[in-house]
Amino acid sequence: MTSYYAHTPSGFFVESGWGGRVIDPATWTPHETFDGPSSWGHERLNLSEGLRRRLRDMRLDSAARGRRVPHLAECPWLYGELLGRR
């Protein structure tokens, strides 16, 4: 998928994209991953350098373990991890 992120004039953070994976709702099974943030290397410039460093470290660890399948960039688990909520 090719996409971009932007802030709307009213302050919403949105992603627009095209070319995403097509799934069959009858056979697709959702799953939750715990391998850190986006494998694509997104730099969330709205976060502090300390949090961005943690995200980079998580991506590097995931790659070192051979986990290279991209997953959702925005997920409740990730932000829970960053905020120390489990």
C-alpha positions as CSV (number, residue, x, y, z in Angstrom):
1,M,0.0,0.0,0.0
2,T,1.2,3.5,-0.7
3,S,0.0,6.0,1.8
4,Y,0.7,9.3,3.4
5,Y,-0.2,10.9,6.8
6,A,-1.5,14.4,7.3
7,H,-3.1,16.7,9.9
8,T,-6.4,18.1,8.9
9,P,-7.1,21.8,9.5
10,S,-9.1,20.8,12.5
11,G,-6.3,18.8,14.0
12,F,-7.2,15.2,13.1
13,F,-4.3,13.0,12.1
14,V,-5.4,10.9,9.1
15,E,-3.8,8.4,6.7
16,S,-4.8,8.3,3.0
17,G,-3.7,5.5,0.8
18,W,-4.3,3.3,-2.2
19,G,-3.2,-0.2,-3.3
20,G,-3.9,-1.9,0.0
21,R,-4.3,-5.6,0.4
22,V,-7.7,-6.9,-0.5
23,I,-9.1,-9.4,2.0
24,D,-12.1,-11.8,1.9
25,P,-14.1,-11.0,5.0
26,A,-15.5,-14.6,5.0
27,T,-12.1,-16.2,5.4
28,W,-9.9,-13.5,6.9
29,T,-8.9,-13.9,10.5
30,P,-7.7,-10.9,12.4
31,H,-4.7,-11.2,14.7
32,E,-2.8,-9.1,17.2
33,T,1.0,-8.7,17.0
34,F,3.4,-7.9,19.7
35,D,6.5,-7.2,17.5
36,G,6.7,-3.5,18.0
37,P,5.9,-0.6,15.7
38,S,5.7,-0.4,12.0
39,S,8.3,-2.4,10.1
40,W,8.3,0.2,7.4
41,G,10.3,2.6,9.5
42,H,7.8,5.4,10.1
43,E,9.3,8.2,12.2
44,R,6.5,9.7,14.3
45,L,7.9,13.3,14.4
46,N,5.1,14.3,16.7
47,L,6.6,12.2,19.5
48,S,9.6,13.2,21.7
49,E,13.1,12.0,20.7
50,G,13.0,9.6,23.6
51,L,9.9,7.8,22.4
52,R,11.1,7.8,18.8
53,R,14.3,6.2,20.0
54,R,12.3,3.5,21.7
55,L,10.3,2.9,18.5
56,R,13.5,2.6,16.5
57,D,15.0,0.1,19.0
58,M,11.8,-1.9,18.8
59,R,12.0,-2.0,15.0
60,L,15.6,-3.1,15.1
61,D,14.9,-5.8,17.6
62,S,12.0,-7.1,15.5
63,A,14.2,-7.2,12.4
64,A,17.0,-8.9,14.3
65,R,14.5,-11.6,15.3
66,G,13.5,-12.1,11.7
67,R,10.0,-10.5,12.1
68,R,9.6,-8.4,9.0
69,V,5.9,-8.6,8.3
70,P,4.4,-5.0,8.4
71,H,1.5,-4.5,10.7
72,L,-0.8,-1.6,11.7
73,A,1.2,1.6,12.4
74,E,-1.4,2.8,14.8
75,C,-2.4,0.2,17.4
76,P,-3.6,0.4,21.0
77,W,-1.0,-2.2,22.1
78,L,1.9,0.0,20.8
79,Y,0.7,3.1,22.5
80,G,0.0,1.2,25.7
81,E,3.6,0.0,25.6
82,L,4.9,3.5,25.1
83,L,2.8,4.8,28.0
84,G,3.7,1.9,30.2
85,R,0.1,0.6,30.3
86,R,-0.4,-3.2,30.2
